[in-house]
Amino acid sequence: MTMNIPIQIGGINLKNRLIMAPLQQYAGTPEGFATNHHIEFYSRRANHVSLVIVESTAVSDSGRLFNNDIGIFTDHHIESLKKITEAVHAKQTPIFIQLSHGGRKSSPLVTKKLMAPSSIAYDENYGLPEAISLADIQQIAEQYRLAAKRSVMAGFDGIEIHAAHGFLIHQFLSPLSNQRIDSYGGSPENRSRFLKDVLTVIRGEVGKNYPITVRVSATDYVKGGLFPEDIARMLQPLESELDAVHVSTGGLVSAQPNHIYPAYQVPHAAIIKQHLKIPVIAVGLINSRSLADHIIQDQLADMIAIGRPLIEDPDFAAQLLQ
């Protein structure tokens, strides 16, 4: 079976090509602490996959996506997250954490000051954000560094930088949301500078052998937005510091794909894979063994992430591996 061929992400050996995608649980405390729900949810689904990626975890209390998401913006958050890593490690499965900042999509319920690359609102349900200052850019990069330090202390085996789904890093990457005229806007090099800053400080904190991946939205689904070739070009200069790229789509604006079908995001992942040397993770309605094998066998991606099917059936991964 193609899916059962081992692979490496950085210094981590994975027993197969199937990983658990990050799934928002909306079960954190008002202060952003993980709960028993998270411990049970992730450990129960760690039996067959080769890697678990914990849901979007806020690096800043002003960058939380929801009022019941989880965070890692203080040292006090370490203990509740450590209980998750210990439970998943008990299943002999590695676990990564996804670090995020919502930017203009931060929850109005918990965020007093919305910030974004440019003063452009996501929609009428969110307030008009302030254009983020250079000082705030440096401060948020430092929050990512501290979050990475805490991630190691909590026992996570790797970090996924959330640069997708319309959150802060994605907002910098896309010309639709980034209309700056300084060194963080304009050219693809400038628009990817904040991602580079975040990656650089995290890599400096965790060392060269600790796995770091990035999740990207390969397309914004609208004219003038990002497409897979754009993402690939922006990632190429960062490739030496990354261990894998996790390819999703959308989230920056309300536009959606015209037709959603099994593996609908895989063609975008395949384009990015053509331009990069690091492993590529595909995700999105990959729900059959034959389809999963086809994706790996034809080198459209190197790994497959599954999410929603695991909510309905914690042992769904076994069907794709047997």
C-alpha positions as CSV (number, residue, x, y, z in Angstrom):
1,M,0.0,0.0,0.0
2,T,1.4,3.4,-1.0
3,M,-0.1,5.1,2.0
4,N,1.9,2.9,4.4
5,I,5.3,3.9,3.1
6,P,7.2,5.8,5.8
7,I,8.4,9.4,5.3
8,Q,10.3,12.0,7.2
9,I,9.4,15.6,8.2
10,G,12.5,17.2,9.4
11,G,13.9,14.8,12.0
12,I,10.6,13.1,12.7
13,N,10.0,9.6,11.2
14,L,6.4,9.1,10.2
15,K,5.1,5.5,9.9
16,N,2.7,6.3,7.0
17,R,1.6,9.1,4.7
18,L,-1.6,10.0,6.6
19,I,-1.9,12.8,9.1
20,M,-4.6,14.4,11.1
21,A,-5.4,17.9,9.9
22,P,-5.9,20.7,12.5
23,L,-9.6,20.8,13.5
24,Q,-11.0,23.7,15.5
25,Q,-12.8,22.4,18.5
26,Y,-14.4,25.5,20.0
27,A,-13.8,23.9,23.4
28,G,-11.2,26.1,25.1
29,T,-11.8,28.2,28.2
30,P,-12.5,31.9,27.9
31,E,-8.8,32.4,28.8
32,G,-7.7,30.1,26.0
33,F,-6.8,27.0,28.0
34,A,-7.2,23.5,26.6
35,T,-9.7,21.3,28.3
36,N,-10.3,17.6,28.9
37,H,-12.3,17.6,25.6
38,H,-9.0,18.3,23.7
39,I,-7.1,15.6,25.5
40,E,-9.8,13.0,24.7
41,F,-10.4,14.2,21.2
42,Y,-6.8,14.1,20.0
43,S,-5.7,11.0,21.8
44,R,-8.8,9.1,20.5
45,R,-7.8,9.9,16.9
46,A,-4.1,9.2,17.2
47,N,-4.2,5.5,16.8
48,H,-3.7,5.1,13.0
49,V,-2.4,8.4,11.6
50,S,1.3,9.1,11.6
51,L,1.0,12.6,12.9
52,V,-1.5,14.8,14.7
53,I,-1.7,18.5,14.2
54,V,-3.4,20.4,16.9
55,E,-5.9,23.1,15.9
56,S,-5.1,26.8,15.4
57,T,-3.6,28.1,18.6
58,A,-3.3,31.8,19.3
59,V,0.1,33.3,19.8
60,S,-1.5,36.5,21.1
61,D,-4.6,37.3,23.1
62,S,-5.4,39.9,20.6
63,G,-5.1,37.5,17.7
64,R,-7.6,34.8,18.9
65,L,-9.9,33.5,16.2
66,F,-12.8,32.7,18.6
67,N,-13.7,33.4,22.2
68,N,-13.4,29.6,22.9
69,D,-10.3,28.7,20.9
70,I,-7.0,27.8,22.6
71,G,-3.9,29.9,23.1
72,I,-0.2,29.7,23.9
73,F,0.3,33.4,24.6
74,T,1.4,32.9,28.3
75,D,3.5,30.4,30.2
76,H,0.3,29.4,32.0
77,H,-1.0,27.7,28.9
78,I,1.8,25.2,28.7
79,E,0.4,22.8,31.3
80,S,-3.0,22.2,29.7
81,L,-1.3,21.7,26.3
82,K,1.2,19.3,27.8
83,K,-1.6,17.1,28.8
84,I,-2.6,16.8,25.1
85,T,0.9,15.9,23.9
86,E,1.3,13.3,26.7
87,A,-2.0,11.7,25.7
88,V,-1.0,11.5,22.0
89,H,2.5,10.3,22.7
90,A,1.0,7.5,24.8
91,K,-0.3,6.3,21.4
92,Q,3.2,6.4,20.0
93,T,2.2,9.2,17.6
94,P,4.1,12.5,17.1
95,I,2.1,15.8,17.5
96,F,2.6,19.2,16.0
97,I,0.9,22.5,17.0
98,Q,-0.5,25.1,14.6
99,L,0.4,28.6,15.6
100,S,-1.8,31.5,14.4
101,H,-2.8,35.1,14.6
102,G,-6.1,36.2,13.2
103,G,-5.2,39.7,12.2
104,R,-8.4,41.3,10.7
105,K,-10.3,38.0,11.3
106,S,-9.6,38.0,15.0
107,S,-12.7,37.5,17.1
108,P,-14.5,40.8,17.9
109,L,-15.6,39.1,21.2
110,V,-12.0,39.0,22.5
111,T,-10.0,41.5,20.5
112,K,-10.1,45.1,21.4
113,K,-7.7,46.2,18.6
114,L,-8.0,44.6,15.1
115,M,-4.8,44.8,13.1
116,A,-4.1,43.9,9.5
117,P,-1.5,44.8,6.8
118,S,-3.8,47.4,5.5
119,S,-7.0,49.0,6.8
120,I,-9.3,46.8,4.9
121,A,-12.1,44.9,6.6
122,Y,-12.8,41.2,6.0
123,D,-16.6,41.8,5.9
124,E,-19.3,43.7,7.7
125,N,-19.2,41.3,10.6
126,Y,-15.7,42.3,11.5
127,G,-14.6,45.9,12.3
128,L,-12.3,48.0,10.2
129,P,-8.7,47.0,11.3
130,E,-5.9,49.4,11.9
131,A,-2.9,49.1,9.5
132,I,-0.3,47.3,11.5
133,S,2.8,49.4,12.4
134,L,6.3,48.2,12.0
135,A,6.6,48.1,15.8
136,D,3.6,45.9,16.0
137,I,5.0,43.6,13.3
138,Q,8.1,43.1,15.4
139,Q,6.0,42.5,18.5
140,I,3.9,39.9,16.8
141,A,7.0,38.1,15.4
142,E,8.3,38.0,19.0
143,Q,5.0,36.5,20.1
144,Y,5.5,33.8,17.6
145,R,9.0,33.1,19.0
146,L,7.7,32.9,22.5
147,A,4.9,30.6,21.4
148,A,7.4,28.4,19.7
149,K,9.5,28.2,22.9
150,R,6.3,27.3,24.9
151,S,5.4,24.7,22.2
152,V,8.7,22.9,22.8
153,M,8.2,23.1,26.6
154,A,4.7,21.6,26.2
155,G,6.1,18.6,24.4
156,F,5.1,19.2,20.8
157,D,7.3,17.5,18.2
158,G,6.9,20.2,15.6
159,I,5.2,23.5,14.6
160,E,2.9,24.4,11.8
161,I,2.8,28.1,10.9
162,H,-0.7,29.0,9.9
163,A,-0.4,31.2,6.8
164,A,-3.7,30.2,5.3
165,H,-7.5,30.8,5.5
166,G,-7.3,34.6,5.6
167,F,-5.5,35.0,8.9
168,L,-2.7,37.5,9.5
169,I,0.2,35.9,7.6
170,H,-2.1,35.1,4.7
171,Q,-3.3,38.8,4.8
172,F,0.3,39.9,4.3
173,L,0.8,37.4,1.4
174,S,-2.2,38.4,-0.7
175,P,-2.3,41.7,-2.6
176,L,-6.1,41.7,-2.0
177,S,-5.5,42.5,1.7
178,N,-2.0,43.9,1.6
179,Q,-1.8,47.4,0.0
180,R,1.2,48.6,1.9
181,I,3.9,50.7,0.3
182,D,6.7,49.9,2.7
183,S,9.0,46.9,2.8
184,Y,6.1,44.6,3.8
185,G,3.9,45.4,0.7
186,G,4.1,45.5,-3.1
187,S,6.3,42.8,-4.5
188,P,5.9,39.1,-3.7
189,E,9.2,39.3,-1.8
190,N,7.9,42.1,0.3
191,R,4.5,40.5,0.9
192,S,6.2,37.3,2.1
193,R,8.6,39.2,4.4
194,F,6.4,38.8,7.5
195,L,6.2,35.1,6.9
196,K,10.0,35.1,6.6
197,D,10.3,37.1,9.9
198,V,8.1,34.6,11.7
199,L,9.9,31.6,10.3
200,T,13.3,33.1,11.1
201,V,12.5,33.8,14.8
202,I,10.9,30.4,15.2
203,R,13.8,28.6,13.6
204,G,16.2,30.5,15.7
205,E,14.3,29.5,18.8
206,V,13.8,25.8,18.1
207,G,17.0,25.0,16.2
208,K,17.7,23.5,12.8
209,N,16.5,19.9,13.6
210,Y,13.1,20.8,14.9
211,P,10.3,20.3,12.3
212,I,8.6,23.5,11.0
213,T,5.8,23.3,8.4
214,V,3.6,26.0,6.9
215,R,0.0,25.8,5.9
216,V,-0.9,28.0,3.0
217,S,-4.0,28.8,0.9
218,A,-3.0,28.1,-2.6
219,T,-5.7,30.3,-4.1
220,D,-7.9,33.2,-3.1
221,Y,-10.5,32.2,-5.7
222,V,-10.8,35.7,-7.1
223,K,-9.1,37.8,-9.7
224,G,-6.2,39.8,-8.3
225,G,-5.6,37.3,-5.5
226,L,-3.1,34.5,-5.0
227,F,-2.8,31.4,-7.1
228,P,-0.6,28.3,-6.6
229,E,2.3,29.6,-8.7
230,D,2.4,32.8,-6.6
231,I,2.6,30.8,-3.4
232,A,5.3,28.5,-4.8
233,R,7.4,31.5,-5.8
234,M,7.1,33.0,-2.3
235,L,8.0,29.8,-0.6
236,Q,11.0,28.9,-2.7
237,P,13.4,31.4,-0.9
238,L,12.1,30.0,2.5
239,E,12.4,26.4,1.6
240,S,15.7,25.7,3.3
241,E,14.1,26.6,6.6
242,L,10.9,24.6,6.1
243,D,10.3,20.9,6.4
244,A,6.9,20.6,4.6
245,V,4.1,22.7,3.2
246,H,0.4,21.9,3.9
247,V,-1.8,23.1,1.0
248,S,-5.3,24.3,1.6
249,T,-7.3,27.1,-0.2
250,G,-9.4,30.2,0.4
251,G,-10.5,32.0,3.4
252,L,-9.2,35.5,2.6
253,V,-12.5,36.7,1.1
254,S,-15.9,35.2,1.0
255,A,-15.4,33.7,-2.5
256,Q,-15.5,30.0,-2.7
257,P,-14.7,27.4,-5.3
258,N,-17.4,26.9,-7.9
259,H,-17.6,23.2,-7.3
260,I,-16.4,21.2,-4.3
261,Y,-15.6,17.5,-5.1
262,P,-13.3,14.8,-3.7
263,A,-9.7,16.0,-3.6
264,Y,-10.7,19.4,-5.1
265,Q,-7.7,21.0,-3.5
266,V,-5.1,18.4,-4.7
267,P,-4.5,20.1,-8.1
268,H,-3.3,23.2,-6.3
269,A,-1.0,21.1,-4.1
270,A,0.4,19.3,-7.2
271,I,1.3,22.7,-8.8
272,I,3.2,23.7,-5.7
273,K,4.9,20.4,-5.4
274,Q,6.3,20.9,-9.0
275,H,8.1,24.0,-7.7
276,L,9.4,22.8,-4.3
277,K,11.7,20.1,-3.0
278,I,10.2,19.8,0.5
279,P,7.3,17.4,1.1
280,V,3.8,18.6,0.2
281,I,0.7,17.8,2.3
282,A,-2.6,17.6,0.4
283,V,-6.0,18.1,2.2
284,G,-9.7,18.3,1.3
285,L,-12.3,15.6,0.8
286,I,-9.8,12.8,0.4
287,N,-12.1,10.1,1.7
288,S,-11.3,6.9,-0.1
289,R,-8.4,4.5,-0.1
290,S,-8.1,4.4,-3.9
291,L,-8.1,8.2,-4.1
292,A,-5.5,8.5,-1.4
293,D,-3.2,5.9,-3.1
294,H,-3.6,7.7,-6.4
295,I,-2.5,11.0,-5.0
296,I,0.6,9.5,-3.5
297,Q,1.4,7.1,-6.3
298,D,1.1,9.8,-9.0
299,Q,3.3,12.2,-6.9
300,L,0.6,14.8,-6.7
301,A,1.5,15.2,-3.0
302,D,3.7,13.4,-0.5
303,M,1.3,13.1,2.4
304,I,-2.5,13.4,2.9
305,A,-4.3,15.1,5.8
306,I,-7.8,14.2,6.8
307,G,-10.0,16.2,9.2
308,R,-13.8,16.1,9.2
309,P,-14.1,12.3,8.6
310,L,-12.2,11.8,11.8
311,I,-14.8,13.9,13.7
312,E,-17.5,11.5,12.6
313,D,-15.4,8.3,12.9
314,P,-12.3,8.4,15.1
315,D,-11.0,5.3,13.3
316,F,-11.6,6.5,9.8
317,A,-7.9,6.6,9.1
318,A,-7.7,2.8,9.3
319,Q,-9.9,2.6,6.2
320,L,-7.4,4.5,4.2
321,L,-4.5,2.4,5.4
322,Q,-5.7,-1.2,5.2
